[in-house]
Every structure is written in structure tokens, then in C-alpha cells.
């Protein structure tokens, strides 16, 4: 069973398309992801809380997301795992300037042996380019940032956008 870690930006894109009935690449990516595997989250629910916080801009979106999360937990499509913080991983993420709030995704990927982390966030590619939209697009496309490379080589997970999941899996 393929395991995926999904960040809050990916969930927000998926949720917007799902709730508004728009269809689209994030919705298609999530449907494909769930057909191929499961989403892993931390047992402490930090990831789930960030999903809810990110989608709280519209109450109907967050309520609908809560229902979706509960359905996925009940069906075994979202699986909580222990989020150990191995010192070598923690040290490397710190040296790469990955914000602490984003490190949980890497810890869960490491502990769960996840195949991928889906994200729209440049911090899991190269935090130095935060706010630089041109560089961001290039990093997301080429997967050339030092954080992304570290995650792929050391953790064994690719870092991709939710809409890229069908191309990889």
C-alpha cells in the first residue's frame, strides 16, 4: 500500500474544488492518490489541525472537510502514525532552514516510509526562495531545491504537487 503525506496547501486546493463542484487537477490528484494508497498523518493531529486551520476561511469548507476527514479515518484511508523526530533528520531540516511548522510532514514521511509528500509550499523545496514566485514555480517543476533533494535521497519520498500524483503513481 502506497503511503502519502499531504500538506495543508494541497488539502486546501482539493477542498476548494471538491466543495464548489469545480473538478480540477487537485481533486483528480486526490482521487488518484486515494485509489492507489492512503494518507498518513501524525497521531498528535498536528497535520489534521493545520488542514482545518487552512480551510477555515469558509465555514462550509471546514465543516465539509471535517466530515471528509472523519469518513476517510473510518474507512482507513487516513492513517495516524507515530511522528518520531530522529535527531539526524531534525538537524538536517534545521540546517536547511525548513520552518518548524513544515517539519512535521518530513517526520511523518520518514516514520511511515511514505512514497511522496504533496505540497505547493516552496519550504519543502528551498525556503530561501519564499516570496519569489518565479523561482517557486521553477523549483516546484524541477524538484531541484536542496530540501526536496534531501527528502528524496535520505527519506526516500518524492516531493510533488497533488496534481502530479497520477504521473508518479
C-alpha positions as CSV (number, residue, x, y, z in Angstrom):
1,X,0.0,0.0,0.0
2,X,1.4,3.4,-1.1
3,X,1.6,6.0,1.7
4,X,1.3,9.7,1.1
5,X,1.8,12.7,3.2
6,X,-0.5,15.6,2.2
7,X,0.2,19.2,3.3
8,X,-2.4,21.8,4.1
9,X,-1.9,23.7,0.7
10,X,-2.7,20.5,-1.2
11,X,-5.8,19.9,1.0
12,X,-7.0,23.5,0.5
13,X,-6.8,23.1,-3.3
14,X,-8.5,19.8,-3.2
15,X,-11.2,21.0,-0.8
16,X,-12.0,24.1,-2.8
17,X,-12.5,22.1,-5.9
18,X,-14.5,19.4,-4.1
19,X,-16.8,21.7,-2.2
20,X,-17.5,24.0,-5.2
21,X,-18.0,21.1,-7.6
22,X,-15.4,22.5,-9.9
23,X,-13.5,19.4,-10.6
24,X,-9.9,20.1,-11.5
25,X,-6.3,18.8,-11.1
26,X,-6.2,18.8,-7.3
27,X,-9.4,16.9,-7.0
28,X,-8.3,14.4,-9.6
29,X,-4.9,14.1,-7.9
30,X,-6.5,13.3,-4.6
31,X,-8.9,10.8,-6.1
32,X,-6.0,9.0,-7.8
33,X,-3.9,9.2,-4.6
34,X,-6.7,7.5,-2.6
35,X,-7.2,4.9,-5.2
36,X,-3.5,3.9,-5.0
37,X,-2.9,4.2,-1.3
38,X,-3.5,6.0,2.0
39,X,-2.7,9.3,3.6
40,X,-0.6,9.2,6.7
41,X,-0.8,11.9,9.4
42,X,0.7,12.3,12.8
43,X,-1.1,10.7,15.8
44,X,-1.0,14.1,17.6
45,X,-3.3,15.5,14.9
46,X,-1.0,18.5,14.1
47,X,-1.4,17.9,10.4
48,X,-5.2,17.5,10.6
49,X,-5.4,20.7,12.7
50,X,-3.3,22.6,10.0
51,X,-5.7,21.3,7.3
52,X,-8.7,22.6,9.3
53,X,-7.0,25.9,10.0
54,X,-6.0,26.4,6.4
55,X,-9.6,25.7,5.2
56,X,-11.3,27.7,7.9
57,X,-11.7,30.7,5.5
58,X,-15.2,29.5,4.8
59,X,-17.2,27.7,7.4
60,X,-18.9,25.4,5.0
61,X,-15.5,24.3,3.6
62,X,-14.1,23.5,7.1
63,X,-17.3,21.7,8.2
64,X,-17.3,19.7,5.0
65,X,-13.6,18.9,5.4
66,X,-14.2,17.7,8.9
67,X,-16.8,15.3,7.6
68,X,-14.5,14.1,4.8
69,X,-11.6,13.6,7.3
70,X,-13.9,11.5,9.6
71,X,-15.1,9.4,6.6
72,X,-11.5,8.8,5.5
73,X,-10.4,7.9,9.0
74,X,-13.3,5.5,9.4
75,X,-12.6,3.8,6.0
76,X,-8.8,3.5,6.7
77,X,-7.8,5.9,4.0
78,X,-6.2,8.3,6.6
79,X,-3.9,6.5,9.0
80,X,-2.4,8.2,12.0
81,X,1.3,7.2,12.7
82,X,3.8,8.0,15.4
83,X,5.8,11.0,14.4
84,X,9.3,10.4,15.8
85,X,11.8,13.2,15.4
86,X,15.0,11.4,14.6
87,X,17.9,13.8,15.5
88,X,19.7,13.5,12.2
89,X,16.6,14.4,10.3
90,X,15.8,17.2,12.7
91,X,19.4,18.6,12.4
92,X,19.4,18.5,8.6
93,X,16.0,20.2,8.3
94,X,17.2,22.9,10.7
95,X,20.4,23.4,8.7
96,X,18.3,23.7,5.5
97,X,16.1,26.4,7.3
98,X,12.9,24.4,6.9
99,X,10.3,26.2,9.1
100,X,9.4,24.2,12.2
101,X,5.7,24.1,11.2
102,X,6.6,22.3,7.9
103,X,9.0,19.8,9.5
104,X,6.1,17.5,10.7
105,X,5.5,16.5,7.1
106,X,9.0,15.2,6.7
107,X,9.0,13.4,10.1
108,X,5.7,11.6,9.2
109,X,7.1,10.7,5.8
110,X,10.2,9.3,7.4
111,X,8.4,7.3,10.1
112,X,5.7,6.0,7.8
113,X,8.1,5.3,4.8
114,X,5.8,7.5,2.7
115,X,6.4,7.4,-1.1
116,X,5.5,11.1,-1.5
117,X,4.8,14.4,0.2
118,X,2.4,16.5,-1.7
119,X,2.8,20.2,-1.3
120,X,2.5,23.6,-3.0
121,X,4.9,25.1,-0.4
122,X,8.4,26.2,-1.5
123,X,9.7,25.5,2.0
124,X,9.9,21.8,1.2
125,X,12.0,22.7,-1.8
126,X,14.1,25.6,-0.9
127,X,13.0,28.1,1.9
128,X,15.4,30.7,0.6
129,X,13.0,31.4,-2.2
130,X,9.9,32.1,-0.2
131,X,8.1,35.0,-1.7
132,X,9.8,34.7,-5.1
133,X,7.1,33.4,-7.4
134,X,9.2,32.9,-10.5
135,X,11.8,30.8,-8.5
136,X,9.0,29.0,-6.7
137,X,7.4,27.8,-10.0
138,X,10.8,26.6,-11.3
139,X,11.6,24.7,-8.0
140,X,8.2,23.0,-7.9
141,X,8.5,22.0,-11.5
142,X,12.2,20.8,-11.5
143,X,12.3,19.5,-7.9
144,X,15.8,20.9,-7.7
145,X,15.8,22.5,-4.3
146,X,18.1,21.2,-1.5
147,X,15.2,20.2,0.8
148,X,13.4,18.3,-1.9
149,X,16.7,16.5,-2.9
150,X,17.4,15.7,0.8
151,X,13.9,14.2,1.3
152,X,14.2,12.2,-1.9
153,X,17.7,10.8,-1.2
154,X,17.6,10.3,2.6
155,X,13.9,9.8,3.4
156,X,13.0,8.1,0.2
157,X,9.9,10.3,-0.6
158,X,9.4,12.4,-3.6
159,X,8.1,15.9,-3.1
160,X,5.4,16.8,-5.7
161,X,2.2,18.7,-6.2
162,X,-1.1,17.0,-5.6
163,X,-1.9,17.2,-9.3
164,X,1.3,15.4,-10.2
165,X,0.4,12.2,-8.2
166,X,-1.2,10.5,-11.3
167,X,2.1,11.0,-13.2
168,X,4.2,9.4,-10.5
169,X,1.9,6.6,-9.2
